[in-house]
Amino acid sequence: MGEHEVVADGAELAAMVGDDVIVRLPENPTTGYQWRIDELPTMLNLLSTDFMIAAEPAPGAGGQRIIRFRATRSGVARVRMVLARSWETHAAPQRTYGFSIRVQ
C-alpha cells in the first residue's frame, strides 16, 4: 500500500487500490469555517478527518485539517471539499478545493 499527498487544488493523482490519499488544508475553527467533503466518489473511503493545531499556537491561530482516504476500487473520479460554516446551509462556501484521482 502506498501513500499519496494532494499538493494543490485541481491536482490529478494516480493511485492503486489499497493506497491512501492525504489532503492537508489550512483551517481556523475559531472563524466557524471548517472543511467538509462535498463530493466523494464510491471508489474512495474516508478514513479520518482531523484538525491539528499549529506547532506554536497563539490565541485565534489556525492549523490544518488533515483528511485521509483509501482507494478501494479502480476508476476515475473527482473529490470536492468546501470551506463553510455548518449553520450557513444556503450560503456559498468561502472556498472550494478538489482533485481528480485515477485508481488502478
C-alpha positions in Angstrom: 0.0 0.0 0.0 1.3 3.4 -1.0 0.5 6.9 0.3 -0.1 10.0 -1.9 -0.5 13.6 -0.8 -2.6 16.0 -2.7 -0.3 19.1 -3.1 -2.6 21.6 -5.0 -6.2 22.4 -5.8 -7.0 20.8 -9.1 -4.3 18.2 -8.8 -4.5 14.9 -10.7 -3.4 11.8 -8.9 -2.7 8.2 -9.9 -3.1 5.5 -7.2 -3.5 1.8 -6.8 -6.3 0.0 -5.0 -5.4 0.0 -1.3 -3.4 3.2 -1.4 -4.1 6.1 0.9 -4.6 9.7 -0.2 -3.9 12.6 2.2 -5.2 16.2 1.9 -3.9 18.9 4.2 -5.8 22.2 4.2 -5.4 25.4 6.3 -8.3 25.8 8.7 -9.1 28.2 11.6 -12.1 26.8 13.5 -12.4 30.0 15.6 -13.9 31.6 12.5 -16.6 29.0 12.2 -15.4 27.8 8.8 -14.5 24.1 8.6 -13.6 21.9 5.6 -16.2 19.3 4.7 -16.4 16.8 1.9 -18.9 17.8 -0.7 -18.3 15.1 -3.4 -16.8 11.7 -2.5 -16.7 9.0 -5.2 -17.7 5.5 -4.1 -14.2 4.3 -5.0 -12.7 6.1 -2.0 -13.4 5.5 1.6 -13.0 8.3 4.1 -10.6 7.0 6.8 -10.3 10.1 9.0 -10.6 13.9 9.2 -8.6 15.5 12.0 -7.6 19.0 13.0 -4.0 19.7 14.0 -3.2 22.9 15.9 -0.2 24.9 14.6 3.2 24.0 16.1 3.3 27.3 18.0 -0.3 28.1 18.8 -1.4 31.6 19.5 -4.8 32.9 20.5 -7.1 32.7 17.5 -4.4 30.9 15.4 -5.4 28.2 13.0 -3.9 24.9 12.0 -4.5 22.2 9.4 -7.4 19.9 8.6 -5.9 16.5 7.6 -8.2 14.3 5.6 -7.3 10.7 4.7 -9.0 8.5 2.1 -8.3 4.9 1.0 -8.8 3.8 -2.7 -11.0 0.7 -2.6 -11.6 0.0 -6.3 -10.5 1.1 -9.7 -11.9 4.0 -11.6 -11.6 7.8 -12.3 -13.4 10.4 -10.2 -13.2 13.9 -8.7 -13.2 14.7 -5.0 -14.5 18.2 -3.9 -14.3 19.8 -0.5 -15.8 23.1 0.7 -14.8 25.5 3.5 -18.1 26.6 5.0 -19.9 27.3 8.2 -22.3 24.5 9.2 -25.1 26.8 10.0 -25.0 28.7 6.7 -26.7 26.0 4.7 -27.7 28.3 1.8 -24.6 30.5 1.7 -21.9 29.9 -0.9 -18.8 28.3 0.5 -15.9 30.6 1.4 -13.5 28.4 -0.6 -13.5 25.1 -2.5 -10.7 22.5 -3.1 -10.7 19.5 -5.3 -8.6 16.9 -7.0 -9.1 14.1 -9.6 -7.9 10.6 -9.0 -7.3 7.6 -11.2 -7.2 4.3 -9.3 -5.9 1.2 -11.0 
